[in-house]
């Protein structure tokens, strides 16, 4: 394993606290002041977010090696041996469908992989190799969103 990402408890609670703070600011802007704070049931909507984020993000382990990607410690694909690379909309986020030559498949949200930039670099290099050298099947959204036809290059400085 070369790179991994597992959200810490503190990070998840802080993300939930940020969501609560955003809701408070939204309430102040929408109401034009602080009079809404006396409405008890609005606090039921605002306060539980740190707990919701703490509980809901329990199994988000992502790890990668030189030529593989694993999610939650069980499912994995060989990134340099992919036969299918497709990007789909999954709600408001993009999900990447990857199937390797052994039939193993993953469909994580791309933002989940990009939380650790080095991990994403390992995965993206494998995807590029599979598409350009291995001839993996792609869809238009994958080619456009992942820049598969024109991958980013280093610029001399």
C-alpha positions as CSV (number, residue, x, y, z in Angstrom):
1,X,0.0,0.0,0.0
2,X,1.5,3.3,-1.1
3,X,-1.3,5.8,-0.3
4,X,-4.5,5.7,1.7
5,X,-7.3,7.9,3.0
6,X,-9.5,7.3,6.0
7,X,-11.4,10.3,7.4
8,X,-10.6,10.9,11.1
9,X,-13.3,11.3,13.7
10,X,-12.3,14.9,14.3
11,X,-12.4,15.7,10.6
12,X,-15.9,14.2,10.3
13,X,-17.2,16.1,13.4
14,X,-15.7,19.3,12.0
15,X,-17.4,18.7,8.6
16,X,-20.7,18.3,10.5
17,X,-20.0,21.5,12.6
18,X,-19.3,23.3,9.4
19,X,-22.6,22.2,7.9
20,X,-24.4,23.5,11.1
21,X,-22.6,26.8,10.8
22,X,-23.6,27.2,7.2
23,X,-27.2,26.6,8.2
24,X,-27.0,29.2,10.9
25,X,-25.5,31.8,8.5
26,X,-28.2,30.8,5.9
27,X,-30.9,31.4,8.6
28,X,-29.5,34.8,9.5
29,X,-29.3,35.9,5.9
30,X,-32.8,34.5,5.0
31,X,-34.5,36.0,8.1
32,X,-32.5,39.2,8.0
33,X,-31.5,38.9,11.6
34,X,-31.5,36.6,14.6
35,X,-35.2,36.4,15.4
36,X,-35.5,32.9,14.0
37,X,-33.3,31.5,16.8
38,X,-36.3,31.5,19.1
39,X,-38.0,28.9,17.0
40,X,-37.1,25.6,18.7
41,X,-37.8,23.2,15.9
42,X,-35.2,24.9,13.6
43,X,-32.5,23.8,16.1
44,X,-33.5,20.2,15.5
45,X,-32.5,20.7,11.8
46,X,-29.3,22.6,12.7
47,X,-27.7,20.8,15.6
48,X,-27.4,17.1,14.7
49,X,-25.1,17.5,11.7
50,X,-21.8,16.7,13.5
51,X,-23.3,13.4,14.8
52,X,-24.8,12.6,11.3
53,X,-21.4,13.1,9.7
54,X,-19.6,11.1,12.4
55,X,-22.0,8.1,12.0
56,X,-22.5,8.2,8.2
57,X,-18.8,8.3,7.1
58,X,-17.9,5.2,9.0
59,X,-16.5,3.0,6.1
60,X,-14.7,5.2,3.7
61,X,-11.3,3.6,3.6
62,X,-9.6,4.0,0.2
63,X,-6.1,2.7,-0.5
64,X,-3.9,2.2,-3.5
65,X,-0.7,0.6,-4.5
66,X,1.4,0.9,-7.7
67,X,-1.2,-1.0,-9.8
68,X,-4.3,-1.4,-7.7
69,X,-7.1,0.4,-5.9
70,X,-9.1,-0.9,-3.0
71,X,-12.2,0.4,-1.2
72,X,-13.2,-0.3,2.4
73,X,-10.6,-3.1,2.6
74,X,-12.3,-5.7,0.5
75,X,-13.2,-4.7,-3.1
76,X,-10.3,-3.9,-5.5
77,X,-9.3,-3.5,-9.1
78,X,-6.0,-3.6,-11.0
79,X,-5.8,-0.1,-12.4
80,X,-3.3,-1.0,-15.1
81,X,-5.5,-3.8,-16.3
82,X,-8.8,-2.1,-16.7
83,X,-11.1,-3.0,-19.6
84,X,-13.9,-0.5,-18.8
85,X,-13.6,3.1,-17.5
86,X,-16.8,5.0,-17.5
87,X,-17.9,8.1,-15.6
88,X,-21.6,8.5,-14.5
89,X,-23.5,11.1,-12.6
90,X,-24.3,9.8,-9.1
91,X,-26.6,12.5,-7.7
92,X,-24.6,15.7,-7.8
93,X,-21.2,13.9,-7.9
94,X,-19.4,12.0,-10.6
95,X,-18.8,8.3,-10.1
96,X,-16.2,6.3,-12.0
97,X,-17.0,2.7,-13.0
98,X,-13.9,0.6,-13.3
99,X,-13.8,-3.1,-14.4
100,X,-10.6,-5.0,-14.7
101,X,-9.8,-8.0,-17.0
102,X,-10.6,-10.4,-14.1
103,X,-14.2,-9.0,-13.9
104,X,-13.6,-7.2,-10.6
105,X,-15.3,-3.8,-10.5
106,X,-15.6,-0.6,-8.4
107,X,-17.8,2.4,-8.7
108,X,-16.6,5.1,-6.2
109,X,-17.4,8.7,-6.4
110,X,-14.4,10.5,-7.9
111,X,-14.3,13.1,-5.1
112,X,-13.7,10.1,-2.7
113,X,-10.5,9.2,-4.6
114,X,-9.3,12.8,-4.9
115,X,-9.3,13.5,-1.2
116,X,-5.7,12.2,-1.2
117,X,-3.9,13.7,-4.2
118,X,-1.1,11.2,-4.3
119,X,-3.6,8.3,-4.2
120,X,-5.5,10.0,-7.1
121,X,-2.3,10.3,-9.1
122,X,-1.7,6.5,-8.7
123,X,-5.2,5.7,-9.8
124,X,-5.3,8.2,-12.7
125,X,-1.9,7.0,-14.1
126,X,-3.4,3.4,-14.1
127,X,-6.5,4.7,-15.9
128,X,-4.5,6.5,-18.5
129,X,-2.4,3.4,-19.1
130,X,-5.4,1.2,-19.4
131,X,-7.1,3.6,-21.9
132,X,-4.1,4.5,-24.1
133,X,-2.1,1.3,-24.0
134,X,-4.7,-1.3,-23.1
135,X,-7.6,0.1,-25.1
136,X,-10.1,0.2,-22.2
137,X,-13.7,1.0,-23.2
138,X,-14.7,4.5,-22.1
139,X,-17.7,6.8,-22.5
140,X,-17.8,10.5,-23.6
141,X,-18.2,11.7,-20.0
142,X,-15.1,9.8,-18.9
143,X,-13.1,11.2,-21.8
144,X,-14.2,14.7,-21.1
145,X,-14.3,14.8,-17.2
146,X,-11.0,12.9,-16.8
147,X,-9.3,14.5,-19.8
148,X,-8.4,11.1,-21.2
149,X,-7.9,12.4,-24.7
150,X,-5.7,15.3,-23.6
151,X,-4.2,14.4,-20.2
152,X,-2.6,17.2,-18.2
153,X,1.2,17.5,-18.7
154,X,3.9,19.1,-16.7
155,X,4.9,22.6,-17.9
156,X,8.6,23.6,-17.7
157,X,9.2,26.4,-15.4
